[in-house]
Amino acid sequence: MKPTVMAVKLGHLVVVGACSVISFLVIGASEPLAGWPSWNEVLMIGTGFVSPALALLLALLLTRFTWLTVTAIVLTCLGPTLFFAAQVYHERNCPEELLGSVQVGAQTVEFYVDFGSDTAVLGFSVKDGTGRSRYCPFEGSSYRGLPPMTLDVFVSDPDEMWVVESGAGLALAYYRIGSCRYMTRYGLHTPIDRPMPDGLGGGSGEFPDMDTGRVRKALTITYPD
């Protein structure tokens, strides 16, 4: 093998090695899987091993070192893993279904349903001071679905909100705009940065009294619609 060809192949191998490290760092940056992994998580991990192998084969076959060959190796090694990593990020950080929204003072509160591999949650989201969404799950199940329900959302000017199960009158959630905590029937919780929590638990909570003379029903949510 000519020295120039050897140098080209060594250069390609360096590119493969660097991309492989980046690929494994992307996978390692993902949080530990909870329950059965989703297809996107399986594909992200799978391509993290298969893609570098294909890129290695490509690096050994190519005999010229150009921007085109380097780009081909980088895309082969990193492209699929980064694509599925983006899908995993989206499914973990964006609610699967929006159910409606209400205006509480100057804040828009959005209600959502989100699903894990073997879990489901119902919650609402608010914006923090930086404009990021903060999520407040208040009901969940240990299977990938929720029972049919109808909820009434009551608001009281300027900044309070109650979520009540329609008919039964059972309070499920309470939030005051600007507060760093929200209340569910499982106790006080802190809003989180993604729709699906690690778990819903804690003790029972006592909701603030809802003065029927001061509140108004702002939204009725029926799930499934």
C-alpha positions in Angstrom: 0.0 0.0 0.0 1.4 3.4 -1.0 2.2 5.8 1.9 -0.2 8.4 0.5 -3.0 5.8 0.5 -2.0 4.8 4.0 -2.1 8.4 5.1 -5.6 8.8 3.6 -6.9 5.8 5.3 -5.4 6.9 8.6 -7.1 10.3 8.2 -10.4 8.6 7.5 -10.0 6.4 10.5 -9.4 9.5 12.7 -12.6 11.0 11.4 -14.5 7.7 12.1 -13.0 7.6 15.6 -14.0 11.2 16.4 -17.5 10.7 15.1 -17.9 7.5 17.0 -17.0 9.3 20.2 -19.6 12.0 19.5 -22.2 9.3 18.8 -21.6 7.5 22.0 -21.6 10.8 24.0 -25.0 11.6 22.5 -26.3 8.2 23.6 -24.7 8.5 27.0 -26.2 12.0 27.5 -29.7 10.4 27.2 -31.3 9.7 30.6 -31.5 6.0 31.7 -34.4 4.3 30.1 -37.5 3.8 32.3 -39.6 0.7 31.5 -39.5 -0.7 28.0 -37.6 1.5 25.6 -39.5 3.1 22.7 -38.7 2.3 19.1 -36.8 5.6 18.7 -34.6 4.8 21.8 -33.9 1.3 20.4 -33.0 2.7 17.0 -30.8 5.5 18.5 -28.8 2.9 20.4 -28.7 0.5 17.5 -27.5 3.0 15.0 -24.9 4.2 17.5 -23.2 0.8 17.0 -24.1 0.0 13.4 -23.3 3.4 11.9 -19.7 3.6 13.0 -19.1 0.1 11.7 -20.4 1.1 8.3 -18.4 4.3 8.4 -15.3 2.2 9.2 -15.9 0.1 6.2 -16.4 3.2 4.0 -13.2 4.7 5.4 -11.2 1.6 4.4 -12.6 1.6 0.9 -12.1 5.2 0.1 -8.6 6.1 -1.3 -8.8 9.9 -1.6 -9.1 12.4 1.2 -11.5 15.2 0.1 -14.3 17.1 1.7 -16.7 14.8 -0.1 -15.3 11.6 1.3 -15.0 13.2 4.8 -18.6 14.4 4.6 -19.8 10.9 3.5 -18.0 9.3 6.5 -19.4 11.8 9.0 -22.9 11.5 7.7 -22.7 7.7 7.7 -21.3 7.6 11.2 -23.3 10.3 12.9 -26.4 11.0 10.8 -28.7 8.1 11.8 -27.8 8.3 15.5 -28.4 12.1 15.6 -31.7 11.7 13.8 -33.1 9.2 16.2 -31.7 11.1 19.2 -33.7 14.1 18.0 -36.8 12.0 17.8 -36.1 10.7 21.4 -35.6 14.3 22.6 -38.9 15.3 21.0 -41.0 12.4 22.5 -39.5 13.0 25.9 -39.9 16.8 26.0 -43.0 17.5 24.0 -46.5 16.4 25.1 -48.2 14.0 22.8 -51.6 15.6 22.7 -52.9 19.1 23.7 -56.4 19.2 25.2 -57.0 22.9 25.5 -55.9 26.1 27.3 -57.2 28.7 29.6 -56.1 32.2 30.4 -55.3 32.8 34.1 -54.3 36.4 34.6 -51.5 37.1 32.2 -50.5 33.5 31.9 -51.8 30.9 29.3 -52.1 27.4 30.9 -52.2 24.5 28.5 -53.5 21.0 29.3 -51.9 17.9 27.8 -51.8 14.2 27.8 -48.5 12.4 27.4 -47.6 8.7 27.0 -44.6 6.6 28.0 -43.9 3.1 27.0 -46.2 1.8 29.8 -47.5 4.9 31.4 -49.7 7.9 30.7 -50.2 11.3 32.4 -52.6 14.2 32.3 -51.2 17.6 33.2 -50.9 21.3 32.5 -48.0 23.5 31.5 -47.0 27.1 32.2 -44.2 29.3 31.1 -41.5 30.3 33.5 -39.7 33.7 33.6 -37.4 32.7 30.7 -40.3 31.6 28.4 -39.6 27.8 28.9 -42.5 25.4 29.4 -42.7 23.9 32.9 -44.9 20.9 33.2 -47.3 20.0 36.0 -48.6 16.4 35.7 -51.5 15.7 38.2 -53.0 12.4 37.1 -51.5 9.2 35.7 -51.8 5.5 35.0 -49.5 2.5 35.0 -50.6 1.5 31.5 -50.4 3.4 28.2 -53.8 5.0 28.4 -56.2 7.0 30.6 -59.7 6.2 31.6 -62.5 8.4 30.1 -63.0 11.6 32.2 -64.5 15.0 32.1 -62.8 17.9 33.9 -63.9 21.4 34.7 -61.3 24.1 35.0 -62.2 27.1 37.2 -60.2 30.3 37.5 -60.3 33.1 40.0 -58.9 36.5 39.2 -56.2 37.4 39.2 -54.1 34.3 39.5 -55.7 31.0 40.8 -56.8 27.9 39.0 -58.6 24.7 40.2 -59.1 21.5 38.1 -62.1 19.5 39.3 -63.6 16.2 38.1 -66.9 17.0 36.6 -70.0 15.5 38.3 -68.1 14.1 41.3 -66.7 17.5 42.3 -63.4 16.0 43.2 -60.5 18.5 43.1 -57.5 17.1 41.1 -55.2 20.1 40.9 -54.7 23.7 42.1 -52.1 26.3 40.9 -51.5 29.9 41.7 -49.7 31.7 38.8 -46.1 32.5 39.8 -45.9 29.9 42.5 -43.0 27.4 42.5 -45.3 24.6 43.7 -48.7 23.2 42.6 -51.0 20.9 44.4 -52.6 17.6 43.4 -54.5 15.0 45.4 -51.0 13.4 45.9 -49.6 16.5 47.7 -47.4 19.4 46.7 -45.2 19.1 43.7 -42.6 21.2 41.8 -43.2 21.9 38.1 -40.7 19.8 36.0 -39.0 20.4 32.6 -40.6 17.6 30.7 -44.2 16.3 30.4 -43.6 12.8 31.8 -42.6 12.6 35.4 -40.5 9.8 37.0 -43.5 9.1 39.2 -46.6 10.6 40.8 -46.7 10.1 44.6 -46.5 11.6 47.9 -49.1 12.3 50.6 -52.6 13.6 50.3 -53.0 17.4 50.0 -55.7 19.8 51.3 -56.8 22.1 48.5 -57.5 25.8 49.2 -61.2 26.6 49.4 -62.8 27.5 46.1 -65.2 30.4 46.6 -67.9 29.7 44.1 -68.9 33.3 44.1 -65.5 34.4 42.9 -64.6 31.7 40.3 -65.8 31.1 36.8 -65.6 27.9 34.8 -63.2 28.6 32.0 -62.8 25.2 30.3 -64.3 21.8 30.2 -62.0 18.9 29.1 -63.5 15.6 27.9 -61.0 12.8 27.4 -61.1 11.1 25.0 -62.8 13.8 23.0 
